[in-house]
């Protein structure tokens, strides 16, 4: 705990990997479909584990809230697939699931 009585976060979690920028084109939020007009604020995840690069590649969101919801939805899908029964049909999902969890934890720090 710090002097304010708040828990101290490890250094790696103090800065969320979220970049806020201005779009030069009208785009849609990857999660909710909201149209973000030219010049509007867009959010992207800048750092993810290698196993999740394909999941977040090109992902543009309208808010940090949508990034968090996208992470939670991804975890729900991975949790459903990462069981013993489909292991013969799919590759190991443990690493992407762990990466999604770490990404969610880091964006919750935003």
Order of alpha helices (4+ residues) and beta strands (2+ residues): beta-beta-beta-beta-alpha-alpha-alpha
